[in-house]
Amino acid sequence: MLETFTSRPSNAVALEKLLKQQGINISHRLIHSILKKRGLSASELNKGKRRKWVKYERRHSNSLWHTDYYMVEDPRWRGKWFIAYIDDDSRMVTE
């Protein structure tokens, strides 16, 4: 992998694609961590910050549930509504 980087310096995603073409399957996250350890890549500080759009996070399970519903289009169940309740913390779905 390091030989590929020295011959064609690029980011981890581009290196992942080049290595896949050579038949080597390594994730770009692993490639990025290896490059960081060797000092060939730097971390972006803004990517480590908490996203402001994440509004509904809770510490404990069962503290927040989301509800989703839709009308079933299958002819056997035509006119029936499907309702699902999703626990925000554990992502468990109940029907």
C-alpha positions as CSV (number, residue, x, y, z in Angstrom):
1,M,0.0,0.0,0.0
2,L,2.8,2.4,0.8
3,E,4.4,1.7,-2.5
4,T,1.1,2.7,-4.2
5,F,1.1,5.9,-2.1
6,T,4.7,6.9,-3.0
7,S,4.1,6.2,-6.7
8,R,0.7,8.0,-6.8
9,P,0.2,10.3,-3.7
10,S,-3.5,10.8,-3.1
11,N,-6.1,10.5,-0.4
12,A,-7.3,7.3,1.3
13,V,-10.5,6.9,-0.8
14,A,-8.5,7.2,-4.1
15,L,-5.9,4.7,-2.7
16,E,-8.7,2.3,-1.8
17,K,-9.9,2.4,-5.4
18,L,-6.4,1.9,-6.8
19,L,-5.8,-1.1,-4.5
20,K,-9.1,-2.7,-5.4
21,Q,-8.0,-2.6,-9.1
22,Q,-4.9,-4.5,-8.0
23,G,-7.0,-7.1,-6.2
24,I,-6.3,-5.8,-2.7
25,N,-9.4,-5.0,-0.5
26,I,-8.6,-2.6,2.3
27,S,-11.0,0.0,3.7
28,H,-10.2,3.7,3.3
29,R,-10.4,4.1,7.1
30,L,-7.6,1.6,7.6
31,I,-5.6,3.2,4.9
32,H,-6.1,6.6,6.4
33,S,-5.0,5.4,9.9
34,I,-1.8,3.8,8.4
35,L,-1.0,7.0,6.6
36,K,-1.6,9.0,9.8
37,K,0.8,6.8,11.7
38,R,3.5,7.2,9.1
39,G,3.0,11.0,9.1
40,L,1.7,11.0,5.5
41,S,-1.8,12.2,6.3
42,A,-3.3,14.6,8.8
43,S,-6.6,14.6,10.6
44,E,-9.2,17.2,9.9
45,L,-10.2,18.9,13.2
46,N,-13.7,19.9,11.9
47,K,-14.6,16.2,11.3
48,G,-14.1,15.4,15.0
49,K,-16.6,18.0,16.2
50,R,-20.1,17.2,17.2
51,R,-22.6,17.8,14.5
52,K,-25.2,20.5,15.3
53,W,-27.9,18.7,13.3
54,V,-27.8,15.7,15.7
55,K,-30.7,16.8,18.0
56,Y,-32.3,13.7,19.4
57,E,-29.6,11.8,21.1
58,R,-30.3,10.5,24.5
59,R,-28.1,8.7,27.2
60,H,-30.5,5.9,28.0
61,S,-32.6,3.5,26.0
62,N,-36.3,4.1,26.2
63,S,-35.9,7.8,26.7
64,L,-37.0,8.7,23.2
65,W,-39.0,6.8,20.6
66,H,-39.7,7.7,17.0
67,T,-42.9,6.6,15.2
68,D,-43.1,5.9,11.5
69,Y,-46.2,4.8,9.5
70,Y,-47.3,4.1,5.9
71,M,-50.2,2.5,4.1
72,V,-49.3,-1.0,2.8
73,E,-49.6,-1.3,-1.0
74,D,-49.7,-5.1,-1.1
75,P,-53.1,-6.2,-2.4
76,R,-53.6,-8.6,0.6
77,W,-53.3,-5.7,3.0
78,R,-54.7,-2.9,1.0
79,G,-56.0,-0.1,3.1
80,K,-54.2,-1.2,6.2
81,W,-51.6,1.0,8.0
82,F,-48.2,-0.2,9.2
83,I,-47.0,1.6,12.3
84,A,-43.4,1.1,13.7
85,Y,-42.0,2.4,16.9
86,I,-38.2,2.9,16.9
87,D,-36.1,3.3,20.1
88,D,-33.7,6.1,19.4
89,D,-30.8,4.7,21.5
90,S,-30.8,1.0,20.7
91,R,-32.5,1.3,17.3
92,M,-34.9,-1.5,18.3
93,V,-38.0,-1.6,16.1
94,T,-41.4,-2.7,17.4
95,E,-44.5,-3.1,15.4
